[in-house]
Amino acid sequence: MTEIYLDGNATTAVLPAAIEAATQAMSQCFGNPSSTHATGIRAKAMMSQARQRAARLLGAGDGRLMFNSGATEGIQTAVLSALCALRERQSGGEFIGKFLLYGATEHKAVPESLAHWNRLLGLNLEMIKLPVDADGLHDLDALRLLAKDAALICTMAANNETGVISELAQIEAVLQETCSDAYWLVDCVQALGKMQLNLAATRIDYATFSGHKLYAPKGIGMLYVRPGTPFTPLMMGGGQESGQRSGTENMAGIAALGAVLAALEDGVTFRNHQQLHTFRDRLAASLRTAFPDIVFNLPLEKTLPTTLNFSVPGMSSKELLDLFDAAQVRVSSGSACSAAKAAPSYVLEAMHLPEWRSSSAIRMSFGPLADDAFINAACARIEHCGIAWRNGSTTTLSAAIRDEVVQFNQEGANAWLVADGATRNCVIIDPSPALAPRLAAYVRSQNYRLSAVLCNHIRPDGDEARIELAGALGSHADAIGSHDAFGWPASEGSATTAVMLGARKLIRMPLGEHQIYLLGDAKDEPFSAHFAFIGELPAATIASALIDPDTLLCSARDDANLLCTSLRAEQSQAAGAKIDSNTDNMHLSAAALDQFLSNHPDAILVDVRETYEQAAGVVTITGTTVLHAPLSRLTSHLPQWLRNDPVPLVFFCRSGNRSGKAVACLRRLGYQNAWHVVGGLAILDRQQA
């Protein structure tokens, strides 16, 4: 299956002509442009040609245009230049303003640079976020009130997460109207090749660019400085770039960027705006087919024609990312620089979108090199993902693990679903309102009937989650009748003694102001719990007299990614026992996997990706049994594994993160014959390729 790369706002592949130009610069035009011999003169001529081409395309006029390593360096240089000038003016007794004003949706490089240099230079100016409206556009009324007292204003030409195109002309009009003499920095990273720029015709003082956002290599960028605007070099040394940026120039990068700029000038290599708009509309149509409930977070007419930002009710951003990645469709959640952090998008939060949208948003972006064949393939793969989600969501566990204990997690908060495969009855324990849409979608997809919604302690949002679930599920929640404050079912005014789930039963046990719920086989006498749902109670507070030391403890919070634990595991850790899950011997490199399987022919490979991922991209590893045990349902498998002889289990997932959690859990519970593949399928696929 070929890769469909739809994360162009993060970075792009390098244009073949750029690779050729970089190779030529390294092999034939390798001279130092500061040298005065013929080899150096040729290198300098190549650099000058690239600079002149950039100046034409950007409408730089008489402004300075220097090459650097990229937008982050350009932002640092611009901020330093502006603040040094402001400090000098302040020392001369001039009023410079009170604020460092930046858009609430700016790339993090801007506020971080502002805070850094403001502190180091001792200016102590107040940093203020310029708010944006629900469409991500800067609040011009707020700007009008603040502009006169602003010392430096930082905005974007187009947002990297949402693609929203800023109203630069209107911002400039406000600055003129208020007679603001603030310096103005504009991040133009996403604008190059996607928007018409004529910098000399604007009031913009500084503009930054990164080549790798438009088919040039990483490590090359540009900074524009308007004539007369103050400038302080960030790097001093040999005086390269006319003293503006010292250090021997990145000639291969400059040559490659020059080739990209030449492609922009020829008007043939890249698609025009009309074609890009058509491509985006086709992608949007396929997304609507794949996910009928999809919500686009921005009006498409206000964004770059290469960017889509959307959320799907009932699906987290991680679920969407995993689904797309399993189908080898590469998308992202938010900015690539912060995507690894589990937090809602600050960009969408600044737009005051509902929390579920800001925490589940996906960005899909492509570059102007896209063509019909690529878009056709992308649309087909997106629609395949929709089918995989629907089919995968209805996949049940194997006959051996017919009954489910499923974990739903969001930012450390757990909800648990316990279901009987025969009767299709289920119980949900400790749901939060934020998890309600995902829980409801899962219950519907499995055709379960919700018998109860239980809480371990009485909390304000318990009824809210119960009401939201019941409303979303309709007839699937008809079994919910009268209940007490914890959600425990009551019959004719008295509480029932147990909730039956086929051959299993759920009982409750008061513990102070809390209740814990115990799940075990109904026929066992005396009753022995396989699972204990303990809410937010620390495991240490659960007395060993109440449950077996090996009963699996399922918590309402999982900040440490334990999945579940037991009293024996907790006591061992408290006693200072060495926990193998914290050592390196659970890791298998992709290169070592074949040898390990050869040495352990009885080993079982365990795929902990979710069922919809499996449906989106089937993994075939010949000669070895592959068991599908999604991480969310891993707890369902644990009793069987822990009861039987420990055969070697090798876990894998998309990236190695979830498989690592699974192995750490098993080893903590005493199952030492478990390993995982570091790097996951991302590394295995690369090796197979």
Order of alpha helices (4+ residues) and beta strands (2+ residues): beta-alpha-alpha-beta-alpha-beta-alpha-beta-alpha-beta-alpha-beta-beta-beta-alpha-alpha-beta-beta-alpha-beta-alpha-alpha-beta-alpha-beta-beta-beta-alpha-beta-alpha-beta-beta-beta-beta-beta-beta-beta-alpha-beta-alpha-beta-alpha-beta-alpha-beta-alpha-beta-alpha
